[in-house]
Amino acid sequence: MTGYLLRRALQAAAVLLAITAAAFGLFYAAPSDPALIACGPKCDTAQVEAVRHSMGLDQPLTGQYLDYLRGLVAGRTISDVDGSPIDCTAPCLGYSYTLHQPVLDAIGDRFPVTLSLAGGALVVIVVLGIGAGFTAALRRGTAADRLLSGFTLVGASVQIYFLGYAVQYLLVYKTGLVPLPGYAPLADGPGPWAAGLLLPWLVLGFVNAAVFARLTRSQTLETMHEGYVRTARGKGLTALRAHVKYTARGAAGPLVQLLGLEAGALFGGAFITETVFGLGGVGKLAVDSVVQNDLPTVVGTVLFAAFFVVVFVALADLVVARLDPRVRLA
């Protein structure tokens, strides 16, 4: 097990290093000039060059990349457009000359919104998606199975931006059954916090739950015919107890891996959902930074999202290895 953990940790570190290189390359592949954006449209050529020198953009590319890596580990000092020093503590993801603050601070200000949205949506995904898929498998061929299969088909077909605007119009503006979506800090009370996020939770959870429901149903149907499940039934266990104790565990591997990937993506920022419902989370920050050509923030949010994906996928692999000893030997 120790060897497996070490192997997964090294793989995660290598992936993160590759992503930092790709994100840093994205910064230079963009057609916009970071120095011109930071200086402003009224700057002449001499002023732009002075800003470029102040930002260190006239240094060799490898040197800039190594400085970026050192900043992630130990922090660094970044020069403002006027040459004044800005202390960027580790992990330094850069400085936004549009927001006039370190990128990590900008992300930190908005992360509670994304955390609340992702956490609630994951609860909906697990309860609605996995629960519906398991129930459909146990009632295969019945009316409940057909009804739940129809639910998954609708969920897999509809897009978040369409469903979000549609239910917002019907339930908020047309009927007033649901309060206007928004974010209230949990410190203000669980009631306002949950009320403002209820609709985004349901929409984001419903769309993603469809994939989990289909996968859960297929994995459960495949696993319930395994020899060890039939042996458990032959020893006198009821169908429900045998499926809960043995079938569910046998079918959990792919579901845990998909859930890890989904959790990482959601905690990195639910771009479309946050934009549709006007939630000021990390996803909305990333979208706004693209529109405003705020390249340091674009790169920072990409790295932030990638970190969560890599970490949650690695955690999911560890859970799968715990559930299935055969994985640890692979």
C-alpha positions in Angstrom: 0.0 0.0 0.0 2.9 2.4 0.8 4.3 1.9 -2.7 1.0 2.6 -4.2 0.6 5.8 -2.2 4.1 6.9 -3.2 3.4 6.1 -6.9 0.2 8.1 -6.9 1.8 11.1 -5.1 4.6 11.2 -7.7 2.1 10.9 -10.6 0.0 13.8 -9.1 3.1 16.0 -8.7 4.2 15.3 -12.3 0.7 16.2 -13.6 0.7 19.4 -11.6 4.1 20.3 -12.9 3.0 19.7 -16.5 -0.1 21.8 -16.0 2.0 24.7 -14.6 4.1 24.6 -17.8 1.0 24.5 -20.0 -0.7 27.3 -18.1 2.5 29.4 -18.2 2.7 28.7 -22.0 -0.9 29.8 -22.3 0.1 33.2 -20.8 2.6 33.7 -23.7 0.5 32.1 -26.4 -2.3 34.6 -25.9 -2.4 37.3 -28.6 -2.8 40.1 -26.0 0.3 41.9 -24.6 0.3 41.7 -20.8 2.4 44.9 -20.5 0.0 46.9 -22.8 -3.0 45.7 -20.8 -1.4 46.6 -17.5 -0.2 50.0 -18.7 -3.5 51.0 -20.4 -4.5 52.1 -23.8 -3.1 55.7 -23.4 0.5 54.5 -22.9 3.0 55.2 -25.7 5.7 52.7 -26.8 8.3 53.9 -24.3 5.9 53.6 -21.4 4.8 50.1 -22.5 8.4 49.0 -22.7 9.1 50.4 -19.2 6.1 48.5 -17.8 7.3 45.3 -19.6 10.7 45.7 -17.9 9.1 46.4 -14.6 7.0 43.2 -14.9 10.0 41.2 -15.9 8.6 40.2 -19.2 11.8 41.1 -21.0 13.6 38.3 -19.2 14.3 34.9 -20.9 11.3 32.6 -20.9 13.0 29.9 -18.9 14.0 32.4 -16.2 10.4 33.7 -15.9 9.1 30.1 -15.6 11.6 29.3 -12.9 10.6 32.5 -11.0 7.0 31.4 -11.4 7.7 28.0 -9.9 9.7 29.5 -7.0 6.8 31.8 -6.4 4.4 28.8 -6.1 6.7 27.3 -3.4 8.2 30.2 -1.6 6.5 33.4 -2.8 8.1 36.2 -4.7 8.2 40.0 -5.1 6.4 41.3 -8.2 6.8 44.8 -9.6 3.8 47.0 -10.2 3.4 49.0 -13.4 5.2 51.9 -11.7 8.1 49.7 -10.5 6.9 49.6 -6.8 7.4 46.2 -5.2 4.4 43.9 -4.4 4.8 41.1 -1.9 3.1 37.9 -3.3 3.2 35.2 -0.6 3.3 31.5 -1.4 1.7 30.0 -3.3 2.0 33.0 -5.6 -0.3 32.6 -8.6 0.7 36.0 -10.0 -0.7 39.5 -9.7 -3.8 40.9 -11.4 -3.2 44.4 -12.8 -6.9 44.6 -13.6 -8.1 43.8 -10.0 -5.0 45.3 -8.4 -4.5 42.4 -6.1 -2.7 39.0 -6.0 -4.5 36.4 -8.0 -4.7 34.1 -5.0 -6.4 36.8 -2.9 -8.9 37.3 -5.7 -9.6 33.5 -5.7 -9.8 33.4 -1.9 -12.4 36.1 -1.8 -14.6 34.1 -4.2 -13.9 30.6 -3.1 -16.6 30.4 -0.4 -19.2 30.9 -3.1 -17.8 28.1 -5.2 -17.3 25.8 -2.1 -21.0 26.3 -1.1 -22.2 25.7 -4.6 -20.1 22.6 -5.2 -20.8 21.1 -1.8 -24.6 21.3 -2.2 -24.5 20.1 -5.8 -22.5 17.0 -4.8 -25.1 16.1 -2.2 -27.8 16.3 -4.9 -25.7 14.2 -7.3 -25.1 11.5 -4.7 -28.6 11.3 -3.4 -30.4 11.8 -6.7 -28.0 10.3 -9.2 -26.6 7.3 -7.4 -29.8 6.7 -5.5 -31.9 6.7 -8.7 -29.4 4.4 -10.5 -29.3 1.9 -7.7 -33.1 1.8 -7.4 -33.5 1.4 -11.1 -31.2 -1.5 -11.2 -32.9 -3.3 -8.3 -36.3 -2.7 -10.1 -35.1 -3.5 -13.6 -37.9 -3.8 -16.1 -40.6 -2.2 -13.9 -42.4 1.1 -14.3 -39.9 2.7 -11.7 -37.0 1.7 -13.9 -38.5 3.2 -17.0 -39.4 6.4 -15.2 -35.9 6.8 -13.8 -34.4 6.0 -17.2 -36.5 8.8 -18.7 -35.2 11.1 -16.0 -31.6 10.3 -16.8 -32.3 10.8 -20.5 -33.7 14.3 -19.9 -30.9 15.2 -17.5 -28.2 14.0 -20.0 -29.8 15.9 -22.9 -30.5 19.3 -21.3 -27.8 22.0 -21.0 -27.2 23.9 -17.8 -27.5 27.3 -19.4 -30.9 26.5 -20.9 -32.3 24.8 -17.8 -30.9 27.5 -15.5 -32.5 30.4 -17.3 -35.8 28.4 -17.8 -36.3 27.4 -14.2 -35.2 30.9 -13.0 -37.8 32.5 -15.2 -40.6 30.1 -14.1 -39.8 29.7 -10.4 -38.4 33.1 -9.6 -39.8 35.7 -11.9 -43.0 34.1 -13.0 -44.4 32.4 -9.9 -42.1 33.6 -7.1 -41.9 30.1 -5.6 -38.2 30.3 -5.1 -36.1 33.3 -3.9 -33.8 35.0 -6.3 -30.5 33.1 -6.5 -27.6 34.7 -4.7 -24.9 34.1 -2.1 -25.3 34.9 1.6 -22.4 33.9 3.9 -23.2 31.0 6.1 -22.4 33.3 9.0 -25.6 35.2 8.2 -27.6 32.0 9.0 -28.2 28.7 7.3 -31.6 29.8 6.1 -30.6 32.7 3.8 -27.4 30.8 2.7 -29.5 27.7 1.6 -32.3 29.7 0.1 -30.0 31.7 -2.2 -28.3 28.6 -3.5 -31.3 26.2 -3.7 -32.0 26.7 -7.4 -28.3 26.5 -8.5 -27.9 23.3 -6.4 -30.8 21.6 -8.0 -30.0 22.7 -11.6 -26.3 21.8 -11.3 -27.0 18.6 -9.4 -29.8 17.4 -11.7 -27.8 17.8 -14.9 -24.8 15.9 -13.5 -26.9 13.4 -11.6 -28.1 11.9 -14.9 -24.6 10.6 -15.8 -24.2 9.1 -12.3 -27.6 7.5 -12.5 -26.8 5.8 -15.8 -23.4 4.6 -14.6 -24.8 3.4 -11.3 -27.5 1.4 -13.0 -25.2 -0.3 -15.5 -22.5 -1.1 -12.8 -25.1 -2.5 -10.4 -26.7 -4.7 -13.0 -23.3 -6.0 -14.0 -22.1 -6.6 -10.4 -25.3 -8.3 -9.1 -24.7 -11.3 -11.3 -21.2 -11.9 -10.0 -20.5 -15.2 -8.3 -19.9 -13.8 -4.8 -23.3 -12.0 -4.9 -25.0 -15.2 -5.9 -23.1 -17.1 -3.2 -24.3 -14.5 -0.6 -27.9 -15.1 -1.8 -27.4 -18.8 -1.6 -26.3 -18.6 2.0 -29.6 -17.0 3.0 -29.1 -13.3 2.7 -32.1 -11.3 1.4 -31.8 -9.7 -2.0 -31.7 -6.2 -0.5 -29.1 -7.0 2.1 -26.9 -8.9 -0.4 -27.0 -6.0 -2.9 -26.4 -3.3 -0.2 -23.5 -5.3 1.3 -21.8 -6.8 -1.7 -23.2 -5.4 -5.0 -22.9 -1.8 -3.9 -19.3 -2.2 -2.9 -18.4 -4.1 -6.1 -20.0 -1.4 -8.3 -18.5 1.5 -6.3 -15.1 1.7 -8.1 -16.0 3.5 -11.3 -18.6 5.7 -9.4 -16.0 6.8 -6.9 -13.5 7.7 -9.7 -16.2 9.7 -11.6 -17.3 11.4 -8.3 -13.7 12.4 -7.6 -13.3 13.9 -11.1 -16.7 15.7 -10.8 -15.8 17.0 -7.3 -12.5 18.4 -8.5 -14.1 20.1 -11.5 -16.9 21.7 -9.3 -14.5 22.9 -6.6 -12.3 24.4 -9.3 -15.3 26.6 -10.4 -18.7 25.8 -11.9 -18.2 28.3 -14.8 -21.6 28.1 -16.5 -23.7 27.8 -13.4 -22.1 30.7 -11.6 -22.5 32.8 -14.8 -26.1 31.9 -15.3 -27.1 32.6 -11.7 -24.8 35.6 -11.2 -22.8 34.0 -8.4 -19.5 35.6 -7.8 -17.4 32.4 -7.5 -14.1 31.3 -8.9 -15.8 30.2 -12.2 -17.3 33.6 -12.7 -13.9 35.2 -11.9 -12.3 33.0 -14.6 -15.0 34.0 -17.2 -14.6 37.7 -16.3 -10.8 37.5 -16.6 -11.1 36.0 -20.1 -13.4 38.8 -21.1 -11.1 41.5 -19.6 -7.9 39.9 -21.0 -6.6 39.5 -17.4 -4.0 36.9 -18.3 -2.5 36.4 -14.8 -6.0 35.6 -13.4 -6.8 33.3 -16.3 -3.6 31.3 -15.6 -4.1 31.4 -11.9 -7.7 30.1 -12.1 -6.6 27.3 -14.5 -4.0 26.2 -12.0 -6.4 26.4 -9.1 -9.0 24.3 -10.9 -6.3 21.8 -12.1 -5.1 21.4 -8.5 -8.5 20.4 -7.3 -9.0 17.9 -10.1 -5.6 16.3 -9.5 -6.1 16.1 -5.8 -9.7 14.7 -5.9 -8.8 12.2 -8.6 -5.9 11.0 -6.5 -8.1 10.7 -3.4 -10.7 8.8 -5.4 -8.0 6.3 -6.6 -7.0 5.8 -2.9 -10.6 5.1 -2.0 -10.9 2.6 -4.9 -7.7 0.9 -3.8 -9.2 0.6 -0.3 -12.4 -0.9 -1.7 -10.7 -3.3 -4.1 -7.4 -4.8 -3.1 -6.7 -5.9 -6.7 -6.1 -2.2 -7.6 -3.2 -1.9 -5.1 -1.4 -4.8 -6.9 -1.8 -3.2 -10.4 
